[in-house]
Amino acid sequence: MVNKFYNLVTDFYEYGWGESFHFGPMFKGETFMESIRRHEYFLSSRLGLRSGLVCADFGCGVGGPMRNIARFSGATIVGINNNDYQIQVGSKYIARDNLVDLCSFKKSDFMHLEYKDNHFDCAYAIEATCHAPDKVACFAEVMRVVKPGGLFGCYEWVMTSKY
């Protein structure tokens, strides 16, 4: 059911949001796309991404943030996605942007990753883990595949006065 939904809405998301399916608080005088890129670059900087590191993007959509962050940081990014259509579309964008050496997709459910323990240097999720049926199990799986001392950056579209 979820994949049928994303097969249907992906093109609409791209029409409305562009290739990065998330929000970003806007500063005065900033365009929507500038706020999106700034948010992605901020996340990349907080994770300390740089050339030589391998990072997972959990729930990556068509890979807009993955490509922007790879271009910005030089890190290798693996987009984790369980939707064939989004992977197909995103793979064309990786080729279009000449990022095949830095970006790739892995078809997988981020609740049950097909990676050995301690595989990634770090990981992030942008407005994706809110869809996990069990948050504790989801974050346990993330931490299983991230090397000891590696960082996990995450933000969701829900905000409260406390967070």
C-alpha positions in Angstrom: 0.0 0.0 0.0 2.8 2.4 0.9 4.6 1.8 -2.4 1.4 2.4 -4.4 1.0 5.7 -2.6 4.6 6.8 -3.4 4.3 5.6 -7.0 1.3 8.0 -7.3 2.5 11.0 -5.4 6.2 11.2 -6.3 5.6 13.2 -9.5 3.3 15.6 -7.6 6.0 16.0 -4.8 8.5 16.9 -7.4 6.2 19.4 -9.0 5.5 21.1 -5.7 8.8 20.7 -3.8 11.4 19.9 -6.4 13.8 17.0 -5.9 14.1 17.4 -2.1 10.9 16.2 -0.3 11.2 18.1 2.9 10.7 21.5 4.6 13.2 24.0 5.8 12.4 27.1 7.8 12.9 30.2 5.7 15.0 33.2 6.6 13.7 36.6 5.6 14.6 37.2 1.9 15.4 33.6 1.3 13.7 31.5 -1.4 12.1 28.2 -0.7 14.9 26.3 -2.6 17.6 28.3 -0.7 16.0 27.3 2.6 16.0 23.6 1.5 19.7 23.7 0.4 20.7 25.6 3.6 19.0 22.9 5.7 20.8 20.1 3.9 24.2 21.8 4.1 23.6 22.5 7.8 22.9 18.8 8.4 26.0 17.8 6.4 28.2 20.2 8.4 26.8 19.0 11.8 27.6 15.4 10.8 31.1 16.4 9.7 30.7 14.9 6.3 33.7 15.0 4.0 35.4 13.1 1.3 36.2 9.5 2.3 33.2 9.1 4.6 30.3 6.8 3.7 26.9 7.9 5.0 23.4 6.5 4.7 20.3 8.6 3.9 17.3 6.8 5.4 14.1 7.2 3.4 15.8 9.2 0.7 13.0 9.7 -1.8 14.4 10.6 -5.2 17.7 11.6 -3.6 17.6 15.4 -3.7 19.2 15.9 -0.3 21.7 13.0 -1.0 22.9 14.6 -4.2 23.1 18.1 -2.7 25.0 16.8 0.4 27.4 14.7 -1.7 28.2 17.7 -3.9 28.6 19.9 -0.8 30.7 17.6 1.3 32.4 15.1 -1.1 31.1 12.2 1.1 29.7 9.1 -0.5 26.0 8.8 0.2 23.9 5.7 0.0 20.1 6.4 -0.3 18.0 3.8 1.5 14.6 3.5 -0.1 12.0 0.7 -0.6 10.2 2.3 -3.6 11.3 1.1 -7.0 9.8 4.1 -8.8 11.6 6.7 -6.7 14.9 4.7 -7.1 14.4 4.7 -10.9 13.8 8.4 -11.0 16.6 9.2 -8.5 19.1 7.1 -10.4 18.5 9.2 -13.5 19.2 12.3 -11.5 22.4 10.8 -10.2 23.6 10.2 -13.8 22.3 13.6 -14.9 24.3 15.3 -12.1 27.5 13.2 -12.7 27.4 11.9 -9.2 27.7 8.2 -9.8 30.9 8.1 -7.9 29.4 9.6 -4.8 25.7 8.6 -4.8 23.8 5.3 -5.0 20.5 3.7 -3.9 19.9 0.6 -1.9 16.4 -0.9 -2.2 15.7 -1.8 1.4 13.3 -1.3 4.2 15.1 0.8 6.8 13.5 -1.3 9.5 15.5 -4.4 8.3 18.7 -3.3 6.6 20.8 -5.7 4.6 24.1 -4.4 5.9 26.5 -5.8 8.4 26.9 -4.1 11.7 29.1 -0.9 11.7 28.9 -0.5 7.9 28.4 3.3 7.7 30.5 6.1 9.1 27.3 8.1 9.9 23.7 8.4 8.8 20.8 10.8 8.5 17.1 10.9 7.9 15.1 13.9 6.8 11.4 13.7 7.5 11.4 9.9 7.0 11.6 8.1 10.3 8.2 9.5 11.3 6.8 6.7 9.0 8.5 3.9 10.9 5.9 1.7 12.6 8.2 1.2 15.6 10.5 4.2 16.4 12.7 2.3 18.9 13.3 -0.6 16.4 14.0 1.9 13.6 16.6 3.8 15.6 18.1 0.6 16.9 18.6 -0.5 13.3 20.1 2.8 12.3 22.6 2.5 15.2 23.4 -1.1 14.3 24.7 -0.1 10.9 26.5 3.0 12.0 30.1 2.6 13.3 30.8 3.2 17.0 31.2 6.9 17.5 29.4 7.7 14.2 26.7 10.3 14.2 23.1 10.0 13.2 21.4 13.3 12.3 17.6 13.4 12.0 14.8 15.9 11.8 11.1 15.6 11.2 8.5 18.0 10.1 6.8 18.0 13.5 8.0 20.6 15.9 7.0 21.5 19.4 8.0 24.4 21.7 10.4 22.0 23.4 12.1 20.7 20.2 
